[in-house]
Amino acid sequence: MSARRLSGRAVIATHNAGKLAEMRELLAPFGIEAVSAGELDLSEPDETGTTYAENAAIKARAAARASGLPALADDSGLAVEALDGAPGIFSARWAGKPADFAAAMARVARELELRGIGEDRRRAHFVSALVVAWPDGHEELFEGRVFGRLVPPRGERGFGYDPIFLPEGFERTFGEMSSEEKHGIDWRSARPSPLSHRARAFLDLAHACLPPREG
Amino acid sequence: MSARRLSGRAVIATHNAGKLAEMRELLAPFGIEAVSAGELDLSEPDETGTTYAENAAIKARAAARASGLPALADDSGLAVEALDGAPGIFSARWAGKPADFAAAMARVARELELRGIGEDRRRAHFVSALVVAWPDGHEELFEGRVFGRLVPPRGERGFGYDPIFLPEGFERTFGEMSSEEKHGIDWRSARPSPLSHRARAFLDLAHACLPPREG
């Protein structure tokens, strides 16, 4: 069964400036006119889901209903395997309000130490669930993951938990990478293989739901 | 630093009959007079934590404060690795109210199928966090895990997700095992090695916080 395609205008259902910039950048080549939930003055629904996919669907669905436009939402987080997937869907909540990710990363380190989890057992992965919801109730889900391990914080780039995440096969953390290296998609390649969780989910979304690239 | 020991009376901070029976059985040899939260008519606090340990602490703390006695609480769940640790701390919530674990197990199967996760990638583990809280605020945390994989439901024993969990090295699911095999602790052994997550956490708790066994 083929997925439904986007065209014209769509809402990016996020109030997070970092995610909004990243999603606009990803959507740019496809001629989709992206408006943000903030620009439309949409309220933020409670994220009461129990999975990334549920929370992304809650956000996309609420924005589609309120705007009458298709809406794209991301829910993402860091799953630390020795912490049973925590902070997971609570990754943002561990940072508190206003968000303090230095404190959140320190908490991850503390929880690992409390349990005596040594450096060789600090495997983790980032997850991104992207949901596109249409006003008539139709929905499409795409998930991406990137596996790696946790190290002491390095680098000032990216956001969230990026400084402690060392992707498998690399020597620099997400906090030390350019945005191009972290989530760029090489569309000229026959088989683009972006690094980040969100770019991986987006690549599947693009194949399924976006019109051909422009220019 | 040595942990604080229990003696005399203690509250088992659960309203779940299955957990209560299992914890009474585990505590029986230690001469602790265990009363349940239900017998003391204590209310159930909201489990607003983001980890098993936090939710166990919320329950133990509330019962200790309300009763003036040390209280023991368990928070536990099934972490499916390819689902990023879901249902995890929401394991009970996936069953709904009144609890329908056949539906919850069917949902796990559906989420795996939706993502094309084949039988060889269905690794999962159970987690139990046990917290003992004293009325003065002192707390001790113990965690246990048992690793295995998910299979179609087999067996009528145990509770919750037991019928789909095949522990590593065994050919029967938790739903097919006797309670003795699943969580019995052989105290005559110099190194008891119980199977279940809760019994493993309890063994550490017993070493740290319980008086010598009686009889």
Interface residues (C-beta under 8 A of the other chain):
Chain A: T50 T51 Y52 A79 E81 L83 D84 G85 A86 P87 G88 F90 R93 W94 E111 L114 R115 H125 V127 L141 E143 R145
Chain B: T50 T51 Y52 A79 E81 L83 D84 G85 A86 P87 G88 F90 R93 W94 E111 L114 R115 H125 V127 L141 E143 R145
